[in-house]
Amino acid sequence: MPDYSDLLDLSFNFSFIMVFFECFMIYLSINILNRSGMLKLLAYFDELVEEKNTDMSVLQRSSLTKNLKWALIFSKCFIAFVTGMGVTVNLYDLQHTAWTSPMLFLIPGISPGSIFFYPTNIIFQVFLYIATVGMVVISATAILIIIMYIQAELRAIGNLLRQLDDEEVILVQGSKIIRIAHEEHKDAIDNFQEATKFLWHSYFYKLFSNMMYICFTFFIFKDIDMTFIVAGWVVASCLFLVCLLCFFGQMLGDDSEAMASALYMSKWYLMSVKDQKNLLILMIRFNRPFLVKTFGFGTISVNTIVQICKAAVYYAAILYTLFD
């Protein structure tokens, strides 16, 4: 069987270079290039959670609490996947390198005969791996939390508009509900436009990087005699993150459509002519859906998951052809 150890080292180290590049570009996009927009967005999120004795505030806090609970659950599941992957990959790399380097490189300047050779390489590389994976988890969690805040606001607006299905509510508070929905939707779409400035970049780096991780995993484990567990952990962790990002992008679009549907299904014919005109203006505004888009992948939805898997397998097949 051909010796693929060099390709294994190259693919493994290229993947870690991609991780650092991904995290650096996301940090650059959020904290440097769009710092003012991010601060404005955080101030908007603070307003959403402020204690206000209004019906809209109650709906906002209820939706936000539910969303953040789900975000916490998904984040814990992702950390569990990444932890399992980290233990498996590090143990495999240690076995592959005769128990010297968990990340397939050696720190220069330390002789193999030195008493510091094994502890320095193993401890440093394990901590480096943990720090690297930590950056991935933090950046992904930040993206998910931003989307969950915006989604919670859309869900709260939708729940507010569903009250217009009640004849008594329309006669008493119809004008007030339409005015509040208009104001909240305007704030939401203005802040979402700020968020799209870095979500466009962040989603691209996240999805492209994970597509390459899956591609290289398929490639380097094709002809290497090893257990399926290592490859399975890596692919499962990458796919889990891709599914999270795409699923929340899909949910944001779905809640945007649900918000518009709640308005369309209201008993508008019971409103005054003035309220009907305001309702028509609000319907026109709702024609602009909240969608996460990025370069190369288009609108983010559950279909993007299939798109990424197909691309990863396609690129891996090209590598098979080149190196067979």
NUKOLPA-727701 format. One record per residue (C-alpha): residue in three letters; residue number from 1; x, y, z. Coordinates in nm, 2 decimals, always signed. Example, Ala and Ser with C-alpha at 12.3 -4.5 7.8 and 13.67 -1.06 7.14 Angstrom:
2
REC  type  seq       u       v       w
REC   ala    1   +1.23   -0.45   +0.78
REC   ser    2   +1.37   -0.11   +0.71
//
This chain:
324
REC  type  seq       u       v       w
REC   met    1   +0.00   +0.00   +0.00
REC   pro    2   +0.14   +0.35   -0.08
REC   asp    3   +0.27   +0.57   +0.20
REC   tyr    4   +0.02   +0.84   +0.26
REC   ser    5   +0.17   +0.98   +0.58
REC   asp    6   +0.29   +1.30   +0.42
REC   leu    7   -0.05   +1.37   +0.28
REC   leu    8   -0.20   +1.30   +0.62
REC   asp    9   +0.04   +1.56   +0.78
REC   leu   10   -0.03   +1.81   +0.50
REC   ser   11   -0.40   +1.77   +0.52
REC   phe   12   -0.41   +1.78   +0.90
REC   asn   13   -0.19   +2.09   +0.92
REC   phe   14   -0.38   +2.26   +0.64
REC   ser   15   -0.70   +2.21   +0.83
REC   phe   16   -0.56   +2.38   +1.14
REC   ile   17   -0.44   +2.67   +0.92
REC   met   18   -0.79   +2.70   +0.79
REC   val   19   -0.92   +2.71   +1.15
REC   phe   20   -0.69   +3.00   +1.24
REC   phe   21   -0.77   +3.18   +0.92
REC   glu   22   -1.15   +3.13   +0.97
REC   cys   23   -1.14   +3.27   +1.33
REC   phe   24   -0.91   +3.56   +1.24
REC   met   25   -1.13   +3.67   +0.95
REC   ile   26   -1.45   +3.64   +1.16
REC   tyr   27   -1.28   +3.85   +1.44
REC   leu   28   -1.17   +4.10   +1.17
REC   ser   29   -1.52   +4.12   +1.03
REC   ile   30   -1.70   +4.16   +1.36
REC   asn   31   -1.46   +4.35   +1.59
REC   ile   32   -1.26   +4.56   +1.34
REC   leu   33   -1.44   +4.63   +1.01
REC   asn   34   -1.79   +4.64   +1.15
REC   arg   35   -1.72   +4.74   +1.51
REC   ser   36   -1.96   +5.04   +1.51
REC   gly   37   -2.24   +4.83   +1.36
REC   met   38   -2.18   +4.55   +1.62
REC   leu   39   -2.20   +4.80   +1.91
REC   lys   40   -2.52   +4.94   +1.77
REC   leu   41   -2.66   +4.58   +1.74
REC   leu   42   -2.56   +4.50   +2.10
REC   ala   43   -2.73   +4.82   +2.22
REC   tyr   44   -3.04   +4.71   +2.03
REC   phe   45   -3.03   +4.37   +2.21
REC   asp   46   -3.00   +4.55   +2.54
REC   glu   47   -3.32   +4.74   +2.46
REC   leu   48   -3.50   +4.41   +2.39
REC   val   49   -3.43   +4.27   +2.73
REC   glu   50   -3.50   +4.58   +2.93
REC   glu   51   -3.77   +4.56   +3.19
REC   lys   52   -4.08   +4.72   +3.05
REC   asn   53   -4.44   +4.68   +3.16
REC   thr   54   -4.59   +4.65   +2.81
REC   asp   55   -4.75   +4.36   +2.63
REC   met   56   -4.48   +4.37   +2.36
REC   ser   57   -4.20   +4.35   +2.62
REC   val   58   -4.36   +4.04   +2.77
REC   leu   59   -4.38   +3.88   +2.42
REC   gln   60   -4.02   +3.97   +2.35
REC   arg   61   -3.88   +3.83   +2.68
REC   ser   62   -4.08   +3.51   +2.63
REC   ser   63   -3.95   +3.45   +2.28
REC   leu   64   -3.60   +3.55   +2.37
REC   thr   65   -3.59   +3.32   +2.68
REC   lys   66   -3.71   +3.03   +2.47
REC   asn   67   -3.46   +3.10   +2.19
REC   leu   68   -3.16   +3.13   +2.42
REC   lys   69   -3.25   +2.81   +2.60
REC   trp   70   -3.24   +2.63   +2.27
REC   ala   71   -2.92   +2.81   +2.18
REC   leu   72   -2.76   +2.69   +2.51
REC   ile   73   -2.87   +2.33   +2.44
REC   phe   74   -2.73   +2.33   +2.09
REC   ser   75   -2.41   +2.49   +2.21
REC   lys   76   -2.36   +2.22   +2.47
REC   cys   77   -2.43   +1.95   +2.22
REC   phe   78   -2.17   +2.10   +1.98
REC   ile   79   -1.92   +2.12   +2.26
REC   ala   80   -1.98   +1.76   +2.34
REC   phe   81   -1.92   +1.66   +1.97
REC   val   82   -1.60   +1.87   +1.96
REC   thr   83   -1.47   +1.73   +2.28
REC   gly   84   -1.53   +1.37   +2.16
REC   met   85   -1.36   +1.46   +1.83
REC   gly   86   -1.07   +1.62   +2.01
REC   val   87   -1.00   +1.32   +2.24
REC   thr   88   -1.03   +1.08   +1.94
REC   val   89   -0.81   +1.28   +1.70
REC   asn   90   -0.54   +1.35   +1.96
REC   leu   91   -0.51   +0.99   +2.06
REC   tyr   92   -0.49   +0.88   +1.70
REC   asp   93   -0.22   +1.14   +1.62
REC   leu   94   -0.03   +1.04   +1.93
REC   gln   95   -0.04   +0.67   +1.82
REC   his   96   +0.04   +0.77   +1.46
REC   thr   97   +0.36   +0.97   +1.58
REC   ala   98   +0.48   +0.71   +1.83
REC   trp   99   +0.33   +0.92   +2.12
REC   thr  100   +0.52   +1.24   +2.05
REC   ser  101   +0.29   +1.50   +1.88
REC   pro  102   -0.09   +1.52   +1.91
REC   met  103   -0.09   +1.78   +1.63
REC   leu  104   +0.16   +1.62   +1.39
REC   phe  105   +0.45   +1.86   +1.44
REC   leu  106   +0.75   +1.89   +1.68
REC   ile  107   +0.86   +2.20   +1.86
REC   pro  108   +1.20   +2.29   +1.71
REC   gly  109   +1.51   +2.32   +1.93
REC   ile  110   +1.43   +2.03   +2.16
REC   ser  111   +1.63   +1.72   +2.12
REC   pro  112   +1.44   +1.38   +2.12
REC   gly  113   +1.68   +1.27   +2.39
REC   ser  114   +1.58   +1.56   +2.62
REC   ile  115   +1.36   +1.49   +2.92
REC   phe  116   +1.15   +1.79   +2.81
REC   phe  117   +1.09   +1.65   +2.46
REC   tyr  118   +0.77   +1.45   +2.54
REC   pro  119   +0.60   +1.66   +2.80
REC   thr  120   +0.67   +1.99   +2.61
REC   asn  121   +0.54   +1.87   +2.28
REC   ile  122   +0.24   +1.68   +2.42
REC   ile  123   +0.12   +1.94   +2.67
REC   phe  124   +0.18   +2.24   +2.44
REC   gln  125   +0.00   +2.08   +2.14
REC   val  126   -0.29   +1.95   +2.35
REC   phe  127   -0.35   +2.30   +2.49
REC   leu  128   -0.30   +2.45   +2.14
REC   tyr  129   -0.57   +2.21   +2.01
REC   ile  130   -0.81   +2.31   +2.29
REC   ala  131   -0.75   +2.68   +2.23
REC   thr  132   -0.81   +2.63   +1.86
REC   val  133   -1.13   +2.44   +1.90
REC   gly  134   -1.24   +2.70   +2.16
REC   met  135   -1.21   +2.98   +1.91
REC   val  136   -1.43   +2.78   +1.67
REC   val  137   -1.69   +2.72   +1.94
REC   ile  138   -1.69   +3.09   +2.06
REC   ser  139   -1.72   +3.23   +1.70
REC   ala  140   -2.00   +2.99   +1.61
REC   thr  141   -2.19   +3.06   +1.94
REC   ala  142   -2.16   +3.44   +1.88
REC   ile  143   -2.32   +3.40   +1.53
REC   leu  144   -2.60   +3.18   +1.67
REC   ile  145   -2.68   +3.42   +1.95
REC   ile  146   -2.71   +3.71   +1.71
REC   ile  147   -2.95   +3.52   +1.49
REC   met  148   -3.15   +3.40   +1.79
REC   tyr  149   -3.20   +3.76   +1.92
REC   ile  150   -3.33   +3.87   +1.58
REC   gln  151   -3.54   +3.57   +1.54
REC   ala  152   -3.70   +3.62   +1.89
REC   glu  153   -3.80   +3.97   +1.79
REC   leu  154   -3.96   +3.85   +1.47
REC   arg  155   -4.15   +3.58   +1.67
REC   ala  156   -4.27   +3.84   +1.92
REC   ile  157   -4.40   +4.06   +1.64
REC   gly  158   -4.57   +3.76   +1.48
REC   asn  159   -4.74   +3.68   +1.82
REC   leu  160   -4.85   +4.04   +1.86
REC   leu  161   -5.01   +4.04   +1.51
REC   arg  162   -5.19   +3.72   +1.58
REC   gln  163   -5.40   +3.91   +1.83
REC   leu  164   -5.56   +4.09   +1.54
REC   asp  165   -5.75   +3.77   +1.47
REC   asp  166   -5.97   +3.86   +1.77
REC   glu  167   -6.26   +4.09   +1.69
REC   glu  168   -6.27   +4.25   +2.03
REC   val  169   -5.89   +4.32   +2.03
REC   ile  170   -5.92   +4.48   +1.68
REC   leu  171   -6.20   +4.72   +1.80
REC   val  172   -6.01   +4.82   +2.11
REC   gln  173   -5.64   +4.80   +2.04
REC   gly  174   -5.62   +4.74   +1.66
REC   ser  175   -5.46   +5.08   +1.58
REC   lys  176   -5.21   +5.04   +1.87
REC   ile  177   -5.10   +4.69   +1.77
REC   ile  178   -5.04   +4.80   +1.41
REC   arg  179   -4.84   +5.10   +1.52
REC   ile  180   -4.62   +4.89   +1.76
REC   ala  181   -4.57   +4.63   +1.50
REC   his  182   -4.46   +4.89   +1.25
REC   glu  183   -4.21   +5.05   +1.49
REC   glu  184   -4.07   +4.71   +1.61
REC   his  185   -4.03   +4.58   +1.25
REC   lys  186   -3.86   +4.90   +1.14
REC   asp  187   -3.60   +4.87   +1.43
REC   ala  188   -3.56   +4.50   +1.36
REC   ile  189   -3.49   +4.53   +0.99
REC   asp  190   -3.26   +4.83   +1.04
REC   asn  191   -3.05   +4.63   +1.29
REC   phe  192   -3.06   +4.32   +1.08
REC   gln  193   -2.91   +4.51   +0.79
REC   glu  194   -2.62   +4.60   +1.03
REC   ala  195   -2.59   +4.23   +1.12
REC   thr  196   -2.58   +4.12   +0.76
REC   lys  197   -2.26   +4.32   +0.70
REC   phe  198   -2.06   +4.07   +0.91
REC   leu  199   -2.30   +3.76   +0.89
REC   trp  200   -2.23   +3.76   +0.51
REC   his  201   -1.85   +3.72   +0.58
REC   ser  202   -1.89   +3.50   +0.89
REC   tyr  203   -2.11   +3.25   +0.73
REC   phe  204   -1.89   +3.22   +0.43
REC   tyr  205   -1.58   +3.15   +0.63
REC   lys  206   -1.76   +2.90   +0.86
REC   leu  207   -1.93   +2.71   +0.58
REC   phe  208   -1.63   +2.71   +0.35
REC   ser  209   -1.39   +2.60   +0.62
REC   asn  210   -1.62   +2.31   +0.74
REC   met  211   -1.66   +2.20   +0.38
REC   met  212   -1.29   +2.18   +0.34
REC   tyr  213   -1.25   +1.99   +0.67
REC   ile  214   -1.50   +1.73   +0.55
REC   cys  215   -1.33   +1.71   +0.21
REC   phe  216   -0.98   +1.65   +0.36
REC   thr  217   -1.13   +1.40   +0.61
REC   phe  218   -1.27   +1.20   +0.32
REC   phe  219   -0.94   +1.22   +0.14
REC   ile  220   -0.68   +1.14   +0.40
REC   phe  221   -0.88   +0.85   +0.55
REC   lys  222   -0.94   +0.68   +0.21
REC   asp  223   -0.62   +0.47   +0.20
REC   ile  224   -0.49   +0.49   +0.56
REC   asp  225   -0.53   +0.18   +0.77
REC   met  226   -0.73   +0.32   +1.06
REC   thr  227   -1.05   +0.29   +1.25
REC   phe  228   -1.37   +0.46   +1.12
REC   ile  229   -1.42   +0.62   +1.46
REC   val  230   -1.17   +0.91   +1.40
REC   ala  231   -1.31   +1.00   +1.06
REC   gly  232   -1.67   +0.96   +1.19
REC   trp  233   -1.60   +1.20   +1.48
REC   val  234   -1.45   +1.47   +1.25
REC   val  235   -1.72   +1.45   +0.99
REC   ala  236   -2.00   +1.44   +1.25
REC   ser  237   -1.86   +1.75   +1.43
REC   cys  238   -1.83   +1.95   +1.11
REC   leu  239   -2.17   +1.85   +0.99
REC   phe  240   -2.32   +1.93   +1.33
REC   leu  241   -2.19   +2.28   +1.31
REC   val  242   -2.30   +2.32   +0.94
REC   cys  243   -2.65   +2.19   +1.04
REC   leu  244   -2.67   +2.44   +1.33
REC   leu  245   -2.57   +2.74   +1.11
REC   cys  246   -2.80   +2.64   +0.83
REC   phe  247   -3.09   +2.54   +1.06
REC   phe  248   -3.09   +2.88   +1.24
REC   gly  249   -3.07   +3.06   +0.90
REC   gln  250   -3.38   +2.86   +0.79
REC   met  251   -3.56   +2.94   +1.11
REC   leu  252   -3.50   +3.31   +1.07
REC   gly  253   -3.65   +3.30   +0.72
REC   asp  254   -3.94   +3.09   +0.84
REC   asp  255   -4.03   +3.33   +1.13
REC   ser  256   -4.01   +3.62   +0.88
REC   glu  257   -4.27   +3.44   +0.67
REC   ala  258   -4.48   +3.35   +0.97
REC   met  259   -4.48   +3.71   +1.08
REC   ala  260   -4.62   +3.81   +0.74
REC   ser  261   -4.87   +3.53   +0.74
REC   ala  262   -5.00   +3.64   +1.08
REC   leu  263   -5.07   +3.99   +0.93
REC   tyr  264   -5.24   +3.84   +0.62
REC   met  265   -5.46   +3.62   +0.83
REC   ser  266   -5.59   +3.90   +1.05
REC   lys  267   -5.95   +4.02   +1.03
REC   trp  268   -5.86   +4.34   +0.85
REC   tyr  269   -6.21   +4.38   +0.72
REC   leu  270   -6.32   +4.48   +1.07
REC   met  271   -6.07   +4.76   +1.09
REC   ser  272   -6.13   +5.13   +1.01
REC   val  273   -6.02   +5.26   +0.68
REC   lys  274   -5.72   +5.44   +0.84
REC   asp  275   -5.61   +5.11   +1.00
REC   gln  276   -5.65   +4.92   +0.68
REC   lys  277   -5.43   +5.17   +0.50
REC   asn  278   -5.16   +5.13   +0.77
REC   leu  279   -5.20   +4.76   +0.75
REC   leu  280   -5.14   +4.78   +0.37
REC   ile  281   -4.82   +4.98   +0.43
REC   leu  282   -4.70   +4.72   +0.68
REC   met  283   -4.77   +4.44   +0.43
REC   ile  284   -4.55   +4.61   +0.18
REC   arg  285   -4.27   +4.63   +0.44
REC   phe  286   -4.31   +4.26   +0.52
REC   asn  287   -4.23   +4.18   +0.15
REC   arg  288   -3.86   +4.22   +0.25
REC   pro  289   -3.79   +3.89   +0.43
REC   phe  290   -3.51   +3.84   +0.68
REC   leu  291   -3.27   +3.61   +0.51
REC   val  292   -2.91   +3.53   +0.58
REC   lys  293   -2.70   +3.52   +0.25
REC   thr  294   -2.34   +3.47   +0.19
REC   phe  295   -2.09   +3.44   -0.10
REC   gly  296   -2.09   +3.12   -0.29
REC   phe  297   -2.38   +2.96   -0.10
REC   gly  298   -2.66   +3.21   -0.16
REC   thr  299   -2.95   +3.21   +0.09
REC   ile  300   -2.88   +3.00   +0.39
REC   ser  301   -3.13   +2.72   +0.45
REC   val  302   -3.14   +2.35   +0.51
REC   asn  303   -3.07   +2.30   +0.14
REC   thr  304   -2.73   +2.45   +0.20
REC   ile  305   -2.64   +2.14   +0.41
REC   val  306   -2.68   +1.92   +0.10
REC   gln  307   -2.50   +2.17   -0.11
REC   ile  308   -2.19   +2.16   +0.12
REC   cys  309   -2.19   +1.78   +0.15
REC   lys  310   -2.21   +1.75   -0.23
REC   ala  311   -1.92   +2.00   -0.28
REC   ala  312   -1.71   +1.82   -0.01
REC   val  313   -1.75   +1.48   -0.18
REC   tyr  314   -1.69   +1.63   -0.52
REC   tyr  315   -1.36   +1.80   -0.42
REC   ala  316   -1.25   +1.48   -0.24
REC   ala  317   -1.31   +1.29   -0.56
REC   ile  318   -1.09   +1.53   -0.74
REC   leu  319   -0.81   +1.48   -0.49
REC   tyr  320   -0.85   +1.10   -0.52
REC   thr  321   -0.80   +1.13   -0.90
REC   leu  322   -0.49   +1.35   -0.86
REC   phe  323   -0.31   +1.13   -0.60
REC   asp  324   -0.42   +0.78   -0.71
//
